[in-house]
Every structure is written in structure tokens, then in C-alpha cells.
Amino acid sequence: MDISQKNMIDLTGRKVAVIGGARSGLAAAMLLKEVGASPFVSEASNTFDIDRLDEMDIAYETGGHSEKVIESDLMMVSPGVPQDSDVVKQATAHAIPVVSEIELASWFTSNSIAAVTGSNGKTTTTSMLAEMCRNCGMTTFESGNIGTPFSTVVLENLGREMEDAVHVLEVSSFQMEQIHHFKPTVAVILNLSPDHLDRYGTMDAYVDAKLRIVENMTEGDHVVYNSADSLLRRRLKTGGTLVPFALNATDNLLFSLNETKIYDRSEKPFVYLSEISLPGRHNISNFLAAATAARLLKVDEEAIKNVMKTFSGVPHRLEKVRTLDNVTFYNDSKATNIESVKVAVESFKSPVTLILGGRDKGADFKELTPTLADGVKLVITLGEAAERIEKTLPKNPPFLRADSMASAVSLAYKKSIAGDVVLLSPGCTSFDMFDDFENRGDIFREEVMNL
């Protein structure tokens, strides 16, 4: 099947293998069925939610990928399927085009796309930007890596495109591995730091995947990027128009910052930092990125100001859960890399008991040493990475091992005193003990509320 020209792609009657039966795969299968294709879902595990597939009369298999997957005209791979996996190699050997879920969904919408990526802060920034667009009265669809698959939103809006509509997507490196035509109107790149090295092997390969977000952009599109990130500045190459944002004062910024306020190009105060709704310089940086992208999408100033003053954050990202006996518990389950843990710990002036661990992604835990020494009184390790964390890091602060989230929360509470913070910021993925980071954060929240 030839997919080289987007406007010539027709999936009517085409056999499409959908590799992976989780959220993205199911959403893509449903979209494919609706547009007249013949999807076949192939899931490596033995169990997944098949009720919806049965309802829609979509064929599927479990427990591995059979020869049926290479009897297809097209293959769609879920984000969890690496580009060097055997099933992708088989497709390539049989000249079957391979696409990602965001690539597939983008074929069936003509609305503008604003896509946010980065090693840290992309969920928060995506939600900030979507809220700014909504505040301005734009029809705003928020999806992608943030939770709702892009395919789901596109399916729900087939045949009713609107002139003022925008898709605001959180996009991961995994989702961009198999893009061909995917092109945002506005791309936001927040930062680059080591992540997913278990999948990519090298930092260069990870950065290559991240920066694919801009590869199809042209002069009429805009790339909002963090000009303070030296690696990003050095590696960023695109046909799109570059628009910087930064916490430090540089030229050509739509929004700048001093010690007390954010101001725009008129050099008049735009909003005072004391009015900003979320704590931490990392959130100010996220606001600057979102505001810059919003202005490029023609969002008015009042809508941007309102969100800066009222936005309360997103679940599982430094989410305040409860204060008990003057000990405050925060759910930062979305923190799956070392840089996120640093940002989380550095957001607090109070002593922190840190719950750290999960499935190892090949991170260098030694990078946490200065952060732990500066603000953490106790580390409670959890999951498959616990032993490596304990062997890698110095024993100051001390470590305790927990065998479940319940025991981690209980230990943290018992070892805390009034004024302390208990922070779940794992620095690892959740898949050793939980379904996903949301499930991990939900269980943490439940255990805290049970104290």
C-alpha cells in the first residue's frame, strides 16, 4: 500500500493490523472500522478488554502475533511497541507500511494541531494550553499521551470539522517513532534530558525520536522551544518558524520574566508572579511555553492571564492529596524520570520523605545525589529498581525498602513529623506493580486517605 501522499490515502476495504490491544490500539481499531477499513487487533498478552471489539465485530488475537499480521496492507503499532520489535521488522520485510496511532488519526482531521513534547512538564503544559484555548472560546480537543487517544477524539468528530477547533496533543517519543505526514501547526518542545534509555540505548537516539515532531513542519508552522536548553538549541533543525521561550531574559520572547512579574512585548506587566496559581519555577516555565503557543494560536491575552491565575494542575503531577497531623502528601506518579524527581523535590522547602522506584528505565540514579542531600530526610524504595537505587546512591539520606504501596505510605507516615512532606515521585515506570502511572497514583491516593 502506498501512503507517500497523504491526500491519496484511502483505507476503504484495506486490511490493517493493529499491534497492541491497550488504549491506543483499541481506539485506532474503532476509528479504522468507522472509516471502512478491516482492522485486526493483535495483542501479545493473553488478556485485554475485548468487549468493545466484540460489539464492533472487530477481529483479534491474543498471546502473540501470528502470520495474520503480515497479511495486511498497513500496520499500526501502539506506543508500547518498539520500532525494532520482531513484528515491525516482519512488516518491513514484507513491505507493509508501519504507522503510529497519532499518524493514523491525523489522516482523518483537518483541524489545527498544537502538539507538546519534552522530557518533563508536557502533561501540565498541554493542559495549560488547552485551558487557554477553551477560555478564549475555541473548540478544544485535548488528547494524546495525556490519557485520551487522538484516535478517540478524531472518531467522535468525524464529519463535523469546525473552523475554530484545535487539537491540543501531548506527544511522547514513542508516538513519533512511526510518523510519516504528522505535522502540528504549533509544536512545543519544553526540554531534553535523559529518559527511556532502556528503549533507545543512547541519548542521541532518544533525542532523534523526540525531535521528529518538527520534521514535517514548514515556514507557516511555528516551533515553540526552550532557548535555555543548550542540547535542544544545538539539535533542533526544522523548516518551521522558531519561537523561543525562556525563564532568563533573552531577545525575541513573546513573554519575558523578571523577579516579580511576567510581561509581554509591550513591556507592561502581564501578570504578577504572586498571582500565579502553581508553585515552582518549572511551572512558570510551563506557563511561558503554553502562553507563547496560545498567542500563536490567536488566543487573547485575558484568556491567557485567567489560566495563569486559576489553573490548579493535573492529577498525578505534584497533586496535593491530604494533610494529616500537619504532614502533607503529594502524588507525583507521573514523574517517571530523574529530572522530574529533581523538579518535584526542589519544589518544597519542607523536609521530604521520598517514595522512589518502579521499573528501571536505565536512568543514572547518581544524578539524584545532590537533590537528595539537600532536601530529603528519608528515601523509601519500591519495585524492581529498589535494589539498584540503594546500591547506586549514598546512604545519606537513609533508605527503607517497602514491598507494596500500602507499606510505603505507612512507613512514610510513621517516619514523618509535623511540617514534613511525603512525596511519591518514583523516577521509574509503573509496569512492575501497576497498570500505569495513573493506577499507581490512584493507589497511593487511596492508601493516604486510608491512614
C-alpha positions in Angstrom: 0.0 0.0 0.0 1.3 3.4 -1.0 1.0 6.1 1.8 3.5 8.5 0.4 0.9 11.1 -0.4 -1.5 11.9 2.5 -4.3 13.2 0.3 -4.3 10.0 -1.7 -4.7 7.6 1.2 -7.9 5.5 1.1 -8.4 2.8 3.7 -11.7 1.6 2.4 -11.6 -2.2 2.4 -8.0 -2.3 3.4 -6.7 -4.8 5.9 -4.9 -3.1 8.8 -3.0 -4.9 11.5 -3.3 -3.1 14.9 -0.4 -4.2 17.1 -1.3 -3.8 20.7 -4.7 -4.0 22.3 -4.4 -1.4 25.0 -6.0 2.1 25.0 -4.3 3.4 21.8 -4.8 0.2 19.9 -8.4 -0.2 20.7 -9.1 3.5 19.8 -7.3 3.1 16.4 -9.2 -0.1 15.7 -12.5 1.6 16.2 -11.5 4.5 14.0 -10.4 2.2 11.3 -13.7 0.3 11.4 -15.6 3.5 11.1 -13.7 4.7 8.1 -14.3 1.5 6.2 -11.1 -0.4 6.8 -10.8 -4.0 8.1 -8.8 -3.9 11.3 -7.3 -6.9 13.0 -6.0 -6.4 16.6 -3.0 -8.5 17.7 -2.1 -8.4 21.3 1.0 -10.1 22.8 -0.5 -10.7 26.2 -3.3 -13.2 26.9 -5.8 -10.8 28.3 -7.1 -7.3 27.4 -10.5 -5.6 27.2 -12.3 -7.3 24.2 -15.9 -6.3 24.9 -15.8 -3.3 22.6 -14.1 -5.2 19.8 -16.8 -7.9 20.0 -19.5 -5.2 19.9 -18.0 -3.7 16.7 -17.3 -7.1 15.2 -13.5 -6.4 15.0 -11.3 -9.5 14.7 -8.5 -10.0 17.2 -5.9 -12.4 18.6 -4.2 -12.7 22.0 -1.0 -14.4 23.2 1.3 -13.3 20.4 1.4 -12.1 16.8 0.5 -14.7 14.2 1.1 -14.8 10.5 -2.2 -12.9 10.1 -0.4 -9.6 10.9 1.6 -9.8 7.7 -1.4 -10.5 5.6 -2.2 -6.7 5.9 -2.0 -3.7 3.7 -1.0 -1.5 6.6 0.3 -1.9 10.2 -0.5 0.4 13.1 1.7 0.0 16.2 0.8 1.1 19.6 3.3 3.3 21.5 4.4 0.4 23.7 5.7 -1.5 20.6 9.4 -0.6 19.9 10.4 0.2 16.3 13.0 -2.6 16.5 10.5 -5.3 17.6 10.2 -8.5 15.6 6.6 -7.7 14.4 7.7 -4.3 13.0 10.7 -6.0 11.3 8.4 -8.5 9.8 6.2 -5.8 8.4 9.3 -4.0 6.9 10.5 -7.3 5.3 7.1 -7.7 3.7 7.0 -4.0 2.5 4.0 -3.3 4.7 3.9 0.4 5.8 4.0 0.9 9.5 2.4 3.9 11.2 1.8 5.2 14.8 -1.6 5.9 16.3 -1.2 9.7 16.1 -0.1 9.4 12.4 -3.2 7.3 11.6 -5.6 9.7 13.4 -4.1 12.8 11.8 -5.2 11.5 8.4 -8.9 12.0 9.4 -8.9 15.5 10.7 -8.3 18.9 9.1 -8.3 20.9 12.3 -5.2 22.6 13.6 -2.9 20.6 15.8 -0.9 22.0 18.7 1.5 19.3 19.9 3.5 19.4 23.2 6.6 17.3 23.9 9.6 17.3 26.1 11.2 15.1 28.8 9.4 16.9 31.6 6.3 19.1 32.0 4.4 18.1 28.9 1.2 16.9 30.6 1.0 20.1 32.7 1.8 22.3 29.7 -0.7 20.5 27.4 -3.4 21.1 30.0 -2.5 24.7 30.4 -2.5 25.3 26.7 -5.9 23.5 26.2 -7.4 25.5 29.0 -6.2 28.8 27.5 -7.8 27.8 24.2 -11.0 26.9 25.9 -11.0 30.2 27.9 -10.9 32.0 24.6 -13.9 30.2 23.3 -12.1 27.9 20.9 -13.5 24.4 20.4 -10.6 22.5 22.1 -9.9 18.7 21.9 -7.3 17.6 24.4 -5.8 14.1 23.8 -2.7 12.1 23.1 -0.3 10.8 25.7 -2.3 12.7 28.3 -4.8 9.9 28.5 -7.4 10.0 25.7 -6.1 8.6 22.4 -6.0 11.0 19.5 -8.0 8.4 17.5 -10.9 8.6 20.0 -11.3 12.3 19.6 -11.0 12.1 15.8 -13.6 9.3 15.7 -16.0 11.3 17.8 -15.8 14.3 15.5 -15.7 12.6 12.1 -17.7 14.6 9.6 -18.2 17.7 11.7 -15.0 19.7 11.4 -15.2 23.2 12.9 -13.2 26.3 11.8 -12.3 27.4 15.3 -11.3 23.9 16.6 -7.9 22.9 17.7 -6.4 19.5 18.8 -4.0 20.0 21.7 -1.9 16.9 22.0 0.6 15.6 24.5 3.1 13.7 22.3 5.7 11.2 23.5 8.8 10.0 21.8 7.2 6.5 21.4 4.3 8.0 19.5 6.6 9.7 17.0 8.7 6.7 16.0 6.4 5.8 13.1 5.1 9.1 11.8 5.1 9.9 8.0 2.9 13.0 7.5 2.0 14.1 11.1 2.6 17.9 11.3 1.5 20.3 14.0 0.5 23.9 13.3 2.3 24.7 16.5 4.8 22.4 18.2 6.1 23.0 21.7 9.4 21.4 22.9 9.9 22.0 26.6 13.3 20.4 27.3 15.5 17.4 26.7 17.0 15.3 29.4 17.9 11.5 29.7 14.8 9.3 29.5 13.7 6.0 28.1 17.3 4.8 27.7 16.1 1.3 28.2 14.3 1.6 24.9 16.7 3.8 22.9 20.0 2.8 24.2 21.6 6.2 23.7 20.7 9.8 24.4 21.2 10.7 20.8 18.6 8.1 19.7 16.1 9.4 22.3 16.6 13.0 21.1 16.2 11.9 17.5 12.8 10.4 18.3 11.7 13.5 20.3 12.6 15.9 17.5 10.7 14.0 14.8 7.8 16.2 16.0 9.1 19.1 13.8 10.4 17.1 10.7 7.4 17.8 8.5 6.8 21.4 9.6 7.2 24.3 7.1 7.7 28.0 7.4 4.0 28.7 8.1 4.1 26.5 11.2 5.7 27.5 14.5 8.0 25.7 16.8 8.0 27.0 20.4 11.2 25.9 22.1 13.1 26.4 25.3 16.0 28.6 24.3 17.7 28.0 27.7 18.1 24.3 26.9 21.6 24.0 25.3 21.0 20.5 23.9 17.7 21.5 22.4 19.3 24.6 20.8 22.1 22.5 19.3 20.0 19.7 17.9 16.8 21.5 16.8 16.5 21.5 13.0 13.2 22.3 11.3 11.6 24.1 8.4 9.1 25.6 10.8 9.5 29.1 12.2 11.3 29.1 15.6 9.7 31.0 18.5 11.7 30.9 21.8 10.5 30.9 25.4 12.8 31.1 28.5 12.9 31.9 32.2 16.0 34.0 31.6 15.9 37.3 29.7 16.7 36.9 26.0 15.7 38.6 22.8 12.6 37.8 20.7 10.4 36.4 23.5 6.7 36.9 23.4 6.7 36.8 27.2 9.6 37.7 29.5 10.2 37.4 33.2 11.8 39.4 36.0 11.8 38.8 39.8 8.2 39.9 40.3 6.2 39.7 37.1 5.7 38.3 33.6 5.5 40.9 30.9 4.7 40.9 27.2 6.3 42.7 24.3 4.6 46.0 25.2 6.9 45.8 28.3 3.8 46.4 30.5 3.1 44.0 33.4 1.2 41.0 32.1 0.7 39.1 35.3 2.5 39.3 38.7 4.2 36.1 39.9 2.4 36.4 43.2 -0.8 35.8 41.2 0.4 32.6 39.5 -1.7 29.6 40.6 1.0 26.9 40.7 4.2 27.0 42.7 7.7 26.4 41.3 9.9 27.9 38.6 9.3 24.8 36.5 5.6 25.7 36.4 6.4 29.3 35.5 8.4 27.9 32.6 5.5 25.7 31.6 3.2 28.7 31.7 5.5 30.7 29.4 5.6 27.9 26.9 1.8 27.5 27.0 1.2 31.2 26.7 3.6 31.6 23.8 1.9 28.7 21.9 -1.5 30.2 22.8 -0.7 33.6 21.3 0.4 31.9 18.1 -3.0 30.2 18.0 -4.6 33.7 18.4 -5.8 33.2 22.0 -6.5 36.6 23.5 -4.5 38.0 26.4 -7.3 37.9 29.0 -7.8 34.1 28.5 -4.1 33.5 29.0 -4.0 35.7 32.2 -7.0 33.9 33.6 -5.5 30.5 33.2 -2.2 31.6 34.7 -4.1 32.8 37.8 -6.6 29.9 38.2 -5.1 26.7 36.7 -4.9 24.1 39.5 -2.6 21.5 37.9 -3.3 17.9 36.7 -3.7 14.7 38.6 -0.6 12.7 39.4 1.7 15.7 38.8 2.6 17.2 42.2 -1.0 16.7 43.2 -1.7 17.6 46.8 -3.6 14.6 48.3 -4.1 15.3 52.0 -2.6 16.9 55.1 -2.7 14.7 58.2 -1.2 15.7 61.5 0.5 18.5 59.6 2.2 16.0 57.3 1.3 16.8 53.7 1.2 14.0 51.0 1.8 14.7 47.3 1.1 12.4 44.4 3.7 12.9 41.6 3.2 9.4 40.0 3.7 11.0 36.5 7.4 11.6 37.4 9.0 8.7 35.5 12.5 10.1 35.0 15.3 11.5 37.1 14.8 15.1 36.1 11.1 15.0 37.1 12.2 13.8 40.6 14.6 16.7 40.9 12.0 19.2 40.0 9.5 17.7 42.4 11.8 17.6 45.4 13.1 21.1 44.7 9.6 22.4 44.8 9.4 22.0 48.6 11.2 23.9 51.4 10.0 21.4 54.0 11.8 18.1 54.7 10.8 15.4 52.2 10.2 11.7 52.6 10.6 10.4 49.1 9.0 7.2 47.7 11.2 6.2 44.8 11.3 3.3 42.4 9.4 1.1 40.0 10.5 -0.5 36.7 14.0 0.7 35.8 14.4 2.7 32.6 18.2 2.7 32.6 18.4 6.0 34.4 21.5 7.2 36.2 20.3 7.5 39.8 23.6 9.1 40.8 22.3 12.3 39.3 19.9 12.5 42.3 22.6 12.6 44.9 22.8 16.5 45.3 19.0 16.8 45.3 18.5 14.1 47.9 21.3 15.5 50.1 19.7 19.0 50.0 16.1 18.4 50.9 15.3 14.7 51.5 15.3 13.2 55.0 14.4 9.6 54.0 14.0 7.6 50.8 11.6 4.7 50.7 12.4 2.4 47.8 9.8 0.4 45.9 9.6 -2.0 43.0 12.1 -3.7 40.7 14.6 -0.7 40.8 14.8 -0.6 44.6 18.0 -2.7 44.9 19.8 -0.7 42.2 18.8 2.6 43.7 20.1 1.5 47.1 23.4 0.3 45.7 23.8 3.4 43.5 23.1 6.2 45.9 25.0 7.1 49.1 23.2 6.2 52.4 22.6 9.8 53.4 19.7 10.2 53.5 18.9 6.7 54.7 16.8 4.1 52.8 13.9 1.9 53.8 12.5 -0.8 51.5 8.8 -1.3 51.0 7.1 -4.3 49.3 3.8 -2.5 48.4 2.4 1.0 48.1 0.5 0.4 51.3 3.7 -0.3 53.2 5.4 2.6 51.6 2.7 5.0 52.6 2.6 3.6 56.1 6.4 3.7 56.6 6.5 7.3 55.3 3.8 8.4 57.7 5.3 6.7 60.7 8.7 8.3 60.0 7.4 11.8 59.4 6.8 14.6 61.9 4.7 17.8 61.7 5.8 20.0 58.8 7.2 17.2 56.7 6.2 16.4 53.1 5.6 12.8 51.9 6.2 12.7 48.1 5.6 9.9 45.7 7.9 10.8 42.8 9.1 7.4 41.5 11.5 8.3 38.8 10.6 5.0 37.1 7.8 3.5 35.1 4.9 1.7 36.9 4.6 -1.5 35.0 6.3 -3.8 37.5 3.5 -3.4 40.1 0.7 -1.3 38.5 -1.3 -1.0 35.2 0.1 2.5 34.5 1.2 5.7 36.3 -2.5 6.7 36.9 -3.2 3.4 38.6 0.0 3.8 40.7 -1.1 7.4 41.7 -4.7 6.3 42.4 -3.5 3.5 44.8 -1.1 6.0 46.5 -4.0 8.4 47.0 -6.3 5.6 48.3 -3.6 4.4 50.8 -3.0 8.0 52.0 -6.8 8.5 52.5 -6.9 5.2 54.5 -4.4 6.4 57.1 
